[in-house]
Amino acid sequence: MHAIDLAEQAVHDGFEVIVAAGGDGTTHEVANGILRAKGHHPAQPALGLIPIGSGNDFAWIAGAPLGDPQKAVRQIVEGQTRQVDAGMLRDERGVESQRYFANGIGVGFDAVVAIESRKIQRLHGLTMYTLAVLRTMRYYYRATNALLEHNGHKIQLPLLMASIANGRRYGGGFMVCPEASIDDGDFDVCLVPQISRLAMLAFIPRFMQGTHVRDRRVTMTRGARVTIRCEEPIAIHADGEIFSTGSREIDVKILPKALRVIV
């Protein structure tokens, strides 16, 4: 998480552009540094993206050139800026656990996949995350009872996985919330209840294509603020970075137009 401190210091030092050269994890840290400094500094630098990491999902959503660092640098120099939303996440620890995110968070199965992906060497992108999904299915298939609240509505279910998305894609190419937009002031939320491992296997290509949203077992909803309370401790990732491996309650809210990104 050193890039958080570096980006925050860069804001205080007056830099007009701060560039994340890496993947979604690097972007996550740089965005956290910018947003952490935002309350203490009147100027907001632009976030530039050179996508050379494993997933590059936020860069893809924001329109940064993939696979061509020189073109990405040219876009940073010549491009325009776009105000996009960000998110803020806390668990039961409150302010001390606060973390910002650019693309989205995952709860349960989703987060365990992120943990499993860290063990995979030599593979990147969609291939790495698909293998991580298959490995996770071997041992993580039991849901926990959970209560989700958003916009005054409550949903109770045996929760296998929840994705609270600012952007429509993550995991190197999984279209988890295909209708999400990074500047509409709302999260898109995908909820998957307890299902069999065979059903989980069948869902993999559907999540890649975004067609899982038509399955009656999947709940898709939206909201600017979402809370989830679980009976058992559960893992959480933010932009693919591990936030917690044992939270029982999370509070997530949208920060409209909080980031300025070069596109």
SVG drawing of the C-alpha trace seen along z (x, -y; Angstrom):
<svg xmlns="http://www.w3.org/2000/svg" viewBox="-38 -25 44 55">
<polyline fill="none" stroke="black" stroke-width="0.4" points="0.0,0.0 3.0,-2.3 1.5,-3.9 -1.3,-5.4 1.3,-7.4 3.2,-8.4 0.0,-9.6 -1.2,-11.5 2.2,-13.2 2.1,-14.1 -1.2,-15.9 0.2,-17.9 3.3,-18.7 1.1,-20.2 1.4,-17.7 -1.4,-18.2 -1.3,-14.6 -0.6,-11.4 -0.1,-8.3 -0.8,-4.7 1.4,-2.4 0.2,1.1 -3.1,2.8 -6.2,2.4 -4.3,2.8 -2.0,-0.1 -4.9,-2.2 -6.7,-1.3 -3.7,-2.6 -3.2,-5.8 -7.0,-6.6 -6.9,-6.1 -4.0,-8.5 -5.8,-11.2 -9.1,-10.8 -7.4,-10.7 -5.7,-14.0 -8.8,-15.5 -10.2,-16.8 -7.0,-18.6 -6.0,-20.1 -8.1,-22.4 -6.7,-21.2 -7.6,-17.8 -5.0,-16.2 -6.0,-14.1 -5.5,-10.4 -3.6,-9.0 -3.5,-5.3 -0.8,-3.1 -2.5,0.3 0.4,2.9 -1.0,5.1 -2.9,8.3 -6.5,7.2 -6.6,3.6 -10.4,3.6 -10.8,0.0 -8.5,-1.2 -10.5,0.7 -13.7,-0.9 -12.2,-4.4 -11.0,-4.0 -7.2,-3.8 -5.3,-2.0 -4.5,1.6 -1.3,3.3 0.3,0.2 2.1,-1.8 3.3,-4.4 -0.2,-5.1 -1.3,-5.3 1.4,-7.9 0.3,-9.9 -3.3,-9.9 -2.1,-11.2 -0.3,-14.1 -3.0,-14.9 -6.3,-13.6 -9.2,-15.2 -10.4,-14.6 -13.6,-13.0 -15.2,-13.2 -16.1,-9.7 -17.6,-8.3 -15.7,-6.4 -16.8,-4.4 -16.0,-4.4 -16.0,-1.2 -16.0,-0.6 -16.7,2.5 -17.6,2.7 -14.3,1.2 -15.6,-2.2 -13.4,-5.0 -10.1,-3.1 -11.0,-0.6 -12.1,-3.2 -10.9,-2.4 -11.8,-4.1 -12.2,-2.2 -12.5,-3.0 -14.2,0.1 -16.0,2.2 -15.9,4.5 -16.7,8.2 -18.0,10.0 -17.7,13.8 -16.8,16.1 -15.7,13.1 -13.2,12.1 -11.9,15.6 -11.2,15.8 -9.0,12.6 -7.1,14.3 -6.6,17.5 -5.4,15.5 -2.4,14.2 -1.1,17.8 -1.0,18.2 2.2,17.4 3.0,16.8 -0.7,16.3 -2.4,12.9 -5.7,11.4 -8.8,13.4 -6.9,16.7 -5.5,16.2 -8.9,15.2 -10.7,18.1 -8.2,20.6 -8.7,18.9 -12.5,19.3 -12.1,23.0 -9.7,23.5 -12.0,21.6 -15.0,23.8 -13.2,26.8 -13.6,25.5 -15.8,22.4 -19.3,23.2 -21.3,22.6 -23.3,19.4 -23.8,17.3 -27.1,15.7 -26.9,12.0 -29.1,8.9 -28.6,6.3 -30.1,2.8 -30.2,0.1 -32.5,-2.8 -34.8,-1.8 -35.2,1.8 -34.0,5.0 -33.0,8.3 -32.3,11.3 -30.7,14.4 -28.1,17.1 -25.3,15.1 -22.6,16.9 -21.4,13.7 -22.1,10.0 -20.6,7.6 -21.1,3.8 -19.9,2.3 -19.0,-1.2 -17.7,0.3 -19.2,3.1 -16.2,5.4 -13.5,6.9 -11.5,10.0 -9.8,9.4 -13.0,9.7 -15.9,10.8 -19.0,8.6 -20.4,8.9 -22.6,5.8 -22.9,5.2 -25.2,2.1 -23.0,0.3 -21.6,-3.2 -18.8,-4.9 -20.5,-8.3 -24.2,-7.7 -24.1,-8.3 -25.2,-4.7 -23.7,-1.3 -25.0,1.7 -25.3,4.7 -25.1,8.4 -26.2,11.0 -25.8,14.7 -27.4,17.0 -26.4,20.6 -26.1,22.7 -24.6,26.0 -21.0,26.3 -22.3,27.6 -24.4,24.4 -21.3,22.3 -19.4,24.0 -22.2,23.1 -22.2,19.5 -18.5,18.9 -19.2,18.3 -22.3,16.3 -20.4,14.0 -17.9,13.4 -20.7,12.5 -22.9,10.7 -25.9,13.0 -26.1,14.2 -28.3,11.2 -31.2,13.0 -31.0,16.0 -33.8,16.0 -31.5,17.0 -29.4,13.9 -30.6,10.6 -29.5,7.4 -30.3,4.1 -28.9,0.5 -28.2,-2.0 -26.0,-4.9 -25.5,-3.4 -25.4,0.3 -25.0,2.1 -24.5,5.9 -24.7,7.7 -23.5,11.3 -24.1,13.9 -20.5,15.3 -17.3,13.5 -16.8,13.1 -13.9,12.0 -14.1,8.7 -12.0,7.3 -11.8,3.7 -10.7,3.4 -9.2,6.9 -7.1,5.9 -8.0,7.8 -9.8,5.5 -10.7,8.1 -10.9,11.8 -13.4,11.7 -15.8,8.8 -19.4,9.2 -20.8,5.8 -19.9,3.4 -21.1,0.0 -20.5,-1.2 -21.4,-4.6 -20.9,-6.3 -18.8,-9.4 -20.3,-11.2 -17.7,-12.6 -15.0,-12.2 -12.2,-11.3 -10.9,-13.1 -9.5,-10.6 -7.6,-11.3 -9.4,-9.6"/>
</svg>
